[in-house]
């Protein structure tokens, strides 16, 4: 989902159904405020969160929203689905048409989903070049041991796509559980990596994305707003031209 950027005069002309000449006159007359300041620049770039006002009337006053959801089994990471409940349907008093998911999980996987209406934020979060760690707790059908560590660290070749996975961190938690950290998300990647050992994944639970850790107080299906710190932890990703909230 792309960030909706445009010129101020184009936005006002379309919003009010007036000519650009009429928009220029409004700017000259100091009748347009952009982000709480009088604006005279016709070609000023704006986005979906720019606050735009004509006199005392708001033309656009949308705020950015950020949520974490503890996704349950059986819920799809989608806006609409004819068979299964969707992650967005679990958020009450939120317009699903304005929101999207940053980093999907498949139907039977659980854990951290990030949901926002800020497309620039989510794009940076999931872009490969930002190298954001994503951590998963994996439960296996068969016993595991330290022999897995090197295979995950070396990367694995998938012939169908003709790719080699980037190094992933493998931490042995128990005889049947491992914590896996990776920076990419190929199709069913973790399940396929364990598939090389003929060891089926019984459960896959995402614990964190970057510095954002799933809140232990959230039961399956529950959600909350991200804290200001959690939102702004994206500042450290230099590829992200942070807009603020």
N, C-alpha and C positions, 0 to 999 in steps of 0.2 A: 504494500500500500504506500503510494507516494505522498510526500508532503504537498499540500495544496498551496502553491505559491503563485502570486499574480501581482499585477500593478494596482496601486491604490485607485487610480482613475478608472481603470477597467472594472474593478469590483463595484465602485459606487455607481457607475453608469448602468451596469447590469442590475444592481440591487434596486435602484430607484427608477429604472427605465427612462433615463434622461441621456442627453448627448454628452460627449466628453467636453464640449465647450461649456456646457452648463456646469459640469463638475469643476472645471478650472475656475469658474466664477465663484463657486462655493469655497474653494481653497483660498482664492484671493481675498474673499470676505471674512476669512478666519472662522469659518463655520464648521470646519472639520477637525476633529481631534483624533489622533492616532496614538494609542497607548498613553492616554491622559495628557497629551501635549498637542497644541495647535500645529497642524501640518499644512505646508504650502506646496510640497513636492508632488507633482502629478505622477511621476514615474517611481514613486516610493514602493519598494517591494514589501508585500505583506504575506502572511500565512493564515492558516485557519484559526490561530489563537491570537491574532492581532485584535486589539480592542478599538473599534471604529465607531465614532459617534458624530451625528449631525445635529448641531444645537443640543437639545436635551434628549434626542432620540437615538437609541443604540441601533446601529446597523449590523454589528457583529460583536458578540460578547461571550464567546465560548471559552471555557477554561479547559486546560489539559487534565486528564484523569488517568490514574495509574492504580492497578489492583494486583494483588497476588491471590491466587485461588489454589486450594488444595484439591486437585482433580481426583475424583473417585474413578474406580473401574466402571466401564460401561458408558462413560460420557465421552463424546467426540469433541475434538478440538476444531470446531467449525461454527459458522454462524447459523446455518440451517441444515437440518438433517431430517429425513422422512421416517427414520427408524429409531434412532437413539436420541436421548437428550443431549443438548449441546452445552459446552462450557459457558457460553455467553448467557444461556437461559437460566443459569444458576445465580447470576447477578441481578438482584432485585433493584427496581428504581433506576436502572441503567438502560439507555437506549441501545440495543444490540447493533443497530444499523450504523452507529457512530464508532463502535469499538472493534478492535481486532486483537488477535492473539500473537504474542511474540514468542516463538518457539513452541511448536506443537508437540503433543504426546499422542501416541496411538490409543486405540479404544481401551485396551486392557492395561495400559501403563497408568501410574498414579503420580501425584506429587505436584511440584511447583509449576504453575502456569502464570505467565504475566500477561495482563490484559490492559490495553490502553487505547486512547484515541489519538495519540501522538505518534504519527507514522515515522517521523525522523528519529525519534528515540528508539523505536522498535527496530528500525532498519539498522541503526548503529549497533544495537545490542546483539543482533543475530548475524551481522556481516562477518564473513570469514577473516577479513583482514584485521578485525579488532581482537581476535584471538581470546574470546571470552570463555573461561572454564565453565563447563556444565558437569555437575556431579550427580551420580546415580548410585543408589543402593540396589544391588542386583541379587536376587535369590535364585539359586540353581537347583536343578533336579538331582544332580549327582555331586559327589564331593569334589572340592577344588583344593589346589595347593599352590605353592609358590612358583611352580613351573609355568604358570600363566603369565607371570609378571613380565618376562622378557618378550614373549610373543606380543603382548599388548604394547609394550614400549617400542618394539621394532616396527610396528605397523603391519597390516595384513593386506595382501593383494586380492582384490575382487575382480575376477576376470570379466564378468558380465559388463561392468562399467569401465574396465581397464583402468582402475585406480588403485593406489595404495593408501590406506588410511594413515593419517598423521599419528605420531606417537601418542599413546593414551596411558594414563597412570592407573595401575591396578593395585589395590590394597586388599589384602586378605583380612576379612572381618571374622569369619567363622568357617566351619567346615562346608557350609552351604551358602555363604554370603560373601560378596565382594563389593568394594566401593570403587567405581570406575569414574575417572575424570577425563573428559575429552574436550576438544575445541571445535568439533565439527558435528554434523548430524546427518550422515548419509542414511539412506532408507533402511530402517530396522538395523542400524549399524551394530549396536551392542548385541542384539540377538544373533546376528550373523557372525560376529567375532567369537562368541561362545559356541556357535555352531561348528566352528573349526575343530573344537574339542568334543564334538558330539554331546554337548551338555546343554539341554534345553533350559531356557530362562523361564522360571516359574512366576516371578514378579519383578517388575522394574519400576523403581520409585525415584523421581528426580528430587534431589535435596536442595540444590542451589543453582543459580545462574550468576556467574560473576560474583560480586559481593552481596547479592541478594539471596538470603537463606530462607527457606520455607519456615514460617512461624509454627513452632511446636504447639501453639495454642489453637491452631485451626484444625478442626476435625475434617474428615473427608467431605467435600462439598461446600465447606465454608470459605469465606474470603474476607479481605480487608483492604483498605487503602494502603498503598506504599507510604512509608514515612518520607519526610523531606530528604533525609540522609540517603535512603534507598534509591530515590529518584536521582539525586545528585551524584551518586557514586559513578554515574556514567561520565562525569567530567574527566575522570582519569583516562578515558578512552580518547586518545588524541584525534582519532579519525572522526569524532563526533563534534560538529559545530554546535555546541549546546545553546538552546534557545531560552532555557529557563522555564519556570512554571508560572 
